[in-house]
Amino acid sequence: MFWINYLEKIPCPKLTKNITVDTLIIGGGIAGLTNLYKEKAQNTILVEANIVGMGVTAGSSSKITILQEDILAKLLAKDYDTAKLYLNSQIDAIKLLKEIIQTENLECDLEEVDSLLIARNNKEIEKVKKISKFLQINNIKVTKLNKINGLKIKAYQINPIKYINGLKKILKNKIYEQTRVIDIKKENNYYLVYTNNQNIIKAQNVIITCQYPFFLKPLFLPLNTTIEKSTIIVTKEKNKPKLNYITVGKPTLSYRSYKNYGIYLSQAKATWHKNNDIYNYKKVKKLFNLKEEDIVSIWTNMDIISGDNLPYIGLIDKNMYIATAFNTWGILNGIISSQIIFDLINNRNNPYINLFNPKRIGKYQKIFNSIFSNIISFIKGIKKNKSWYSSHISFLNIKEKRIGIYTDEQGKTFKVKAICPHLKCPLEFNEIDKTWDCPCHSSRFTYDGKWLKGPSKKDITFK
Ligand SMILES: Cc1cc2nc3c(=O)[nH]c(=O)nc-3n(C[C@H](O)[C@H](O)[C@H](O)COP(=O)(O)OP(=O)(O)OC[C@H]3O[C@@H](n4cnc5c(N)ncnc54)[C@H](O)[C@@H]3O)c2cc1C
């Protein structure tokens, strides 16, 4: 992943003893680090299963804009007040981001740029018109772009890993890396949080920012969310304007500039769709007319999508908070989560508590979508055999186990149990990132079977 080139070595220890804290944060992406920053005056620590910043945040394109595809149009179709509150939450998140960067003098290449929303058919033109009118009523300067049936506003973009580096430097004494939470139990007024290093953290408050926690209400996310996967290509570019753009509808085409690079994203699809990674890569290259010799980085990334286009941020149990399901707009939503959770812990009012309440009543439609997508992913996964892949992959059934075999460039083979230990979905091999991916709930494993991310508790190694 391109942004990882900017990761600085700022070592943080593993947790190797039992400790008691006021607040524990689980997961060190943009949401976790910003929550830790907000809680820094307290006796608070953050534990991260791998290295801070290397999760979904490192794979993001990090546009900071309120032109988030058609989210505003979808919210407006429900009711004006919800759309208005969501808009305000994103404006407040931008203010908070700028405040943190300014106060701490963070060098994260924050830049103001033109941000464009583009329509390609009549339905999309209608959506752009609605969003444009809504933004203008709310005092946001909008320029109409007739040539592309779109609109333009002023927005921002950052280098997400430089932001993480900056916060990590300030907060490193409160961070434990290579420390994975494997269970949480409630005891009187405390939580006992168990780690893979066999330590226990006793915490009064727990903030969960690890994307897809398996240790909490096991069916909460599988029933309420789906997973979207996209392919990103970075190319070398010269003399291109500083800007970002995105289409208002699917198939998504998204671009942002970064120094002498262009960051292109497309093939954003729910994981139950046809998601052959090599096909997706070729498609993105073709859609943007990119030249092979200019390409410097390619990767895929998955984010969690809620049924109502709003993230889950807030109280999920007594003194337990969650921030997840950012609908691929988690830079701003991860940042605003820190203010909402800070206000909840300190019994202060916050205008977005109800809007993002993770316990809001699920719509039947939403649950139906999630179950449907799980079943389709499951069936498609079973059907996938060698012919689905371009090369290097085969499957065997050994003692009724589905064994996946990856053969590397040197001919060395690596066997894994190609069924996700979480809820038994058949795993797909991702030929771009060389990982085994779960299309149902976004767990990922290295080609030789080690857990990388997601709700699986176990590795999938096979000997
Ligand atoms: C292709 C793509 C493009 C995107 N582009 C944009 C964009 O332009 N603008 C925007 O606003 N958003 C964008 N997003 C969304 C945004 O990147 C994510 O929503 C956001 O980065 C999620 O941050 P996070 O902190 O919740 O998760 P992460 O960054 O994944 O952090 C979670 C951390 O928790 C750790 N963890 C997991 N389990 C445990 C455990 N049991 N114990 C301890 N630690 C654990 C993980 O290792 C990880 O480091 C994009 C998303 C995708 C997929």
The ligand as a MOL file (V3000), in Angstrom:
LIG
                    3D

  0  0  0     0  0            999 V3000
M  V30 BEGIN CTAB
M  V30 COUNTS 53 58 0 0 0
M  V30 BEGIN ATOM
M  V30 1 C -10.9530 1.8310 -0.6220 0
M  V30 2 C -11.2940 2.7850 0.4860 0
M  V30 3 C -11.1110 4.1670 0.3040 0
M  V30 4 C -11.4470 5.0410 1.3270 0
M  V30 5 N -11.2920 6.3880 1.1280 0
M  V30 6 C -11.7240 7.2510 2.0640 0
M  V30 7 C -11.6610 8.6550 1.8540 0
M  V30 8 O -11.2310 9.1320 0.7990 0
M  V30 9 N -12.1090 9.4680 2.8510 0
M  V30 10 C -12.6120 8.9660 4.0170 0
M  V30 11 O -13.0490 9.7520 4.8650 0
M  V30 12 N -12.6490 7.6350 4.2640 0
M  V30 13 C -12.2130 6.7700 3.3280 0
M  V30 14 N -12.2760 5.4290 3.5520 0
M  V30 15 C -12.7660 4.9310 4.8320 0
M  V30 16 C -11.7100 4.9960 5.9180 0
M  V30 17 O -10.4470 4.6860 5.4040 0
M  V30 18 C -12.0500 3.9930 7.0220 0
M  V30 19 O -13.4240 4.0850 7.3470 0
M  V30 20 C -11.2410 4.3140 8.2690 0
M  V30 21 O -9.8750 4.3560 7.9330 0
M  V30 22 C -11.4880 3.2570 9.3330 0
M  V30 23 O -10.6980 3.6030 10.4200 0
M  V30 24 P -10.7070 2.7380 11.7310 0
M  V30 25 O -9.8100 3.3960 12.6990 0
M  V30 26 O -12.1100 2.4650 12.1180 0
M  V30 27 O -10.1640 1.3020 11.2650 0
M  V30 28 P -8.6530 0.7530 11.0440 0
M  V30 29 O -7.7910 1.7550 10.3960 0
M  V30 30 O -8.8090 -0.5720 10.3670 0
M  V30 31 O -8.1570 0.5390 12.5090 0
M  V30 32 C -8.6220 -0.5200 13.3250 0
M  V30 33 C -7.4280 -1.1390 14.0140 0
M  V30 34 O -7.9070 -2.0850 14.9670 0
M  V30 35 C -6.9720 -3.1460 15.0380 0
M  V30 36 N -7.6290 -4.3150 15.6140 0
M  V30 37 C -8.5290 -5.1320 15.0210 0
M  V30 38 N -8.9450 -6.0830 15.8830 0
M  V30 39 C -8.2910 -5.8530 17.0460 0
M  V30 40 C -8.3010 -6.5010 18.3160 0
M  V30 41 N -9.0610 -7.5750 18.5430 0
M  V30 42 N -7.4870 -6.0210 19.3070 0
M  V30 43 C -6.7030 -4.9240 19.0810 0
M  V30 44 N -6.6770 -4.2690 17.8900 0
M  V30 45 C -7.4500 -4.7270 16.8870 0
M  V30 46 C -6.5480 -3.3340 13.5910 0
M  V30 47 O -5.3010 -4.0100 13.5070 0
M  V30 48 C -6.5140 -1.9070 13.0710 0
M  V30 49 O -5.2150 -1.3460 13.1330 0
M  V30 50 C -11.9480 4.5360 2.5450 0
M  V30 51 C -12.1210 3.1650 2.7340 0
M  V30 52 C -11.8080 2.2830 1.7190 0
M  V30 53 C -12.0220 0.8140 1.9340 0
M  V30 END ATOM
M  V30 BEGIN BOND
M  V30 1 1 1 2
M  V30 2 1 2 3
M  V30 3 2 2 52
M  V30 4 2 3 4
M  V30 5 1 4 5
M  V30 6 1 4 50
M  V30 7 2 5 6
M  V30 8 1 6 7
M  V30 9 1 6 13
M  V30 10 2 7 8
M  V30 11 1 7 9
M  V30 12 1 9 10
M  V30 13 2 10 11
M  V30 14 1 10 12
M  V30 15 2 12 13
M  V30 16 1 13 14
M  V30 17 1 14 15
M  V30 18 1 14 50
M  V30 19 1 15 16
M  V30 20 1 16 17
M  V30 21 1 16 18
M  V30 22 1 18 19
M  V30 23 1 18 20
M  V30 24 1 20 21
M  V30 25 1 20 22
M  V30 26 1 22 23
M  V30 27 1 23 24
M  V30 28 2 24 25
M  V30 29 1 24 26
M  V30 30 1 24 27
M  V30 31 1 27 28
M  V30 32 2 28 29
M  V30 33 1 28 30
M  V30 34 1 28 31
M  V30 35 1 31 32
M  V30 36 1 32 33
M  V30 37 1 33 34
M  V30 38 1 33 48
M  V30 39 1 34 35
M  V30 40 1 35 36
M  V30 41 1 35 46
M  V30 42 1 36 37
M  V30 43 1 36 45
M  V30 44 2 37 38
M  V30 45 1 38 39
M  V30 46 1 39 40
M  V30 47 2 39 45
M  V30 48 1 40 41
M  V30 49 2 40 42
M  V30 50 1 42 43
M  V30 51 2 43 44
M  V30 52 1 44 45
M  V30 53 1 46 47
M  V30 54 1 46 48
M  V30 55 1 48 49
M  V30 56 2 50 51
M  V30 57 1 51 52
M  V30 58 1 52 53
M  V30 END BOND
M  V30 END CTAB
M  END
